[in-house]
Amino acid sequence: FCGFIRNLTKEKAAQAEIIAKQNLTSKIIDASFDALFVINEHGIIQMVNDQSSKALGWTQEELIGQNISMIMPEDHAAKHDGYLARYLKTGIKNMMGTEREVEARRKDGSKFPCILGLAEVDDNGRGDTLFCGFIRSLAREKALERRVSDEEERNLKNAKEILEQRSTILGILDASFHALFVITEEERIIQMVNQKSCDVFGWTKEEFIGQNISMIMTDDVAAHHDQYVDNYLATGIKKMIGKQREVIAKRKDGSTFPAALGLAEPQAAGLICGFIRDLTQEKAAQEVIIREQLLTSNIIDASFDALFVIDHRGVIQRVNKASCHVFGWSREEFIGKNINIIMPIGHAENHDSYLSRYLRSGFKKMIGKEREVEARRKDGSLFPCILGLSEVVTNGTTQFVGFVRDVTMQKSLLLAEAEREASDSLLFNILPENIAYRLKADPSHIADHYDNTTILFADIVGFTDRTSKMSPHDVVSMLNDIFSRFDHLCDVYELNKVKTIGDCYMITSIPSNSLEHDGCARVCRFALDMLSAVRDFNNTCPQHGPIDFRVGISTGSVVAGVVGIKRFLFDMWGDAVNVAARMEQSGLAGQIQVTRSVVENAGSDFSFELRGTLSIKGKGPMDVYMLKSVKPSEKWRYSLKWSRGSRPQGTLRSNSMFI
């Protein structure tokens, strides 16, 4: 038996390096913040990452091989294949290379908003058109664990096993696997071949024996082959003997193929033994690995977020396009530099110690987590970002993968939203809610006519004499306490506080979200509770002395609108307003004086008493009434809890609209 042994150390090392790089790149993809899909030109899913399963609920086995429309709402899913076919036909990039907000569908049928980014990925000559999509959920912002998907692990494992098997088979110098030729040194005539030589080259053993070995060489090499052998025989310099090199071999049908040629000189003088290994499949496998690696690199470069891979010393090993775009350095400027170049000066000085302390202790403060930090660009400017870190171990080598997401725009939007909400809150506090919305939509002017409006005026009796003996602080404190109670009642009865002028308090039934026909009844109930609130104030704040209010109410048509461009006021004018003021001015302390129109509009729940006929300025003689009480009714039940120094807490209950 004849055995041949060839050292495969370098070949194994090269293959291991290729696989290690592929493993590292795959782990980097699975460390991404975002869900990732790679589909072909038919919309069939070719690759997903672990985040896709987390975000959508399907397993990778359920996603691979399915149409991408499975993650879309029904209306878009039905049209997706048409969109894809139209792009492939026209080349018009409506979505390619851009981002937009869409709705995606999970396995359980629920939908969620997300940002979709699409890119057409260079397949490096493989012939297929591939598209890479990144999906970023807008509903959740949290740390994502990165792990290699089961499907991709199996694929990588299968590929590794195939390569190892092929390398093992191709590495064994056995006549049953590799073509073997034995030729004479002088004549270069083939003396012996094995069956594998016949299988590889297509000639029979009988056709081989006795022929010059140049028959298996391409024409350019065959023309000089005899000269190569003559030089060796004349000088004894072994340029090829005992070595291996890659050559192009020729079959009987004239086709060529890449091969590994190894030559040895047996102890038997005058013979040269050659082993030829067909490299066609190995080359194809290497091309597949290289294309896959390039495809993965293109996918990483299509990421929204900046990516950094550093070693245990903090030295940058890899970056993507987003890193260069966000920070301003080129790839060449990044590679080999310490990662602290992107950090503010205070953190940069301490980063190496953070890293070394983690490697010593193994305590993960940041690894596998996400937090907001400040980053530094090439021009020295700082910006807020979200930083996520993962530890990746490949072939015993520890590296760290960091994703950096610029959140400058999100911060600006949040600040703008907070300012808008503060502005809206102030506007809604100044104006009735529906008027505020109208003013925001059309700030030019607001002017309305209301046919049936109830107006109330209330004034403190003897206010000027009383306050002349009080300090300014006590005056303001007293008015604030009383008017705060009135304000609470306005909210309870859904009335509109128009304004306060000194000690005068004015409310109306419009504008209101309630039905307009019960506005008069709500104002009357407010007036009665107002006097109750004054009595409670007198009991809880005796230091101010007893206080009485005159209250006047009238019902009629008014014109209302917003006046001025500063300190907006929703005011109203009309005869009913003037009459309500006259009712208050001519009223009695601690009582509610109303017009006949109020009696007619208030309904049957109230008790009124005719005071008589008064001469009202601008109107002449008028019958006026005193509102005395409200009749007991289950429709209206209101309880108030008053506490000194705080706003009243109340509950309004109704069997109809105030429930």
Disulfide bonds with the S-S distance in Angstrom:
none
